[in-house]
Amino acid sequence: MHIHMGEHMKRERINPNCPREVEQQLRALEDAIYKKRMQLHECVETYGIADPRCLHNSIELDHLLNIFNRLQKDLY
C-alpha cells in the first residue's frame, strides 16, 4: 500500500493487468484507510486507547484493510 501522497501526485499502476475499475476501488480504499488511520490516531491521542470510540475506529480500519487485502489477493 502507498503512503498517502496527496491527490495531486500521480500514482503508479498497481498492476498493468488490473482493470481500471478495480484499480480505482483500490485507490479509494487506500485513501479511506489513510483517513481512518488518522482518525484512530487522533482518537487515541484525545481519549486514550481504551475509549469505545477508538475501538470503533479500530474495527472500521480493520474492515477496510480486510477489503483491501481481499482485492489485492484476487489480483495476484
C-alpha positions in Angstrom: 0.0 0.0 0.0 1.2 3.5 -0.7 1.7 6.1 2.0 -0.8 8.8 1.4 0.8 11.2 -1.0 -2.0 13.7 -1.6 -4.3 13.9 -4.5 -2.1 16.0 -6.7 0.6 13.3 -7.1 0.4 10.7 -9.8 0.5 7.1 -8.6 2.0 4.2 -10.4 -0.3 1.5 -11.7 -1.0 -1.2 -9.1 -0.8 -3.9 -11.7 -0.7 -3.4 -15.5 -3.3 -6.2 -15.9 -5.6 -4.8 -13.3 -8.9 -3.5 -14.7 -9.2 0.3 -14.2 -12.4 -0.1 -12.1 -10.6 -2.4 -9.7 -7.6 -0.1 -9.5 -9.9 2.8 -8.7 -11.5 0.8 -5.9 -8.1 0.0 -4.5 -7.1 3.7 -4.7 -10.3 4.8 -3.0 -9.7 2.2 -0.3 -6.1 3.4 0.2 -7.4 6.9 0.8 -10.1 5.7 3.2 -7.6 3.6 5.1 -5.3 6.6 5.4 -8.1 8.8 6.7 -9.3 6.1 9.1 -5.8 5.7 10.5 -5.6 9.4 11.1 -9.0 9.4 12.9 -7.8 6.5 15.0 -4.6 8.2 15.9 -6.4 11.4 16.8 -8.9 9.4 18.9 -6.2 7.6 20.8 -4.3 10.9 21.4 -7.5 12.6 22.6 -9.4 9.9 24.6 -6.9 7.1 25.2 -6.6 3.7 23.6 -9.3 2.1 25.8 -12.1 4.5 24.8 -15.0 2.9 22.9 -14.8 5.5 20.2 -11.2 4.4 19.5 -12.3 0.7 19.5 -15.0 1.6 16.9 -12.4 3.4 14.7 -10.1 0.4 15.0 -12.8 -2.0 13.9 -13.7 0.2 10.9 -10.0 0.3 10.0 -9.7 -3.5 10.2 -12.7 -3.8 8.0 -11.2 -1.5 5.3 -7.9 -3.4 5.5 -9.6 -6.7 5.1 -11.4 -5.5 1.9 -8.2 -4.1 0.5 -6.3 -7.3 1.2 -9.0 -9.4 -0.4 -9.0 -7.3 -3.6 -5.2 -7.4 -3.7 -5.2 -11.2 -3.2 -7.6 -11.6 -6.2 -5.1 -9.7 -8.4 -2.2 -11.9 -7.7 
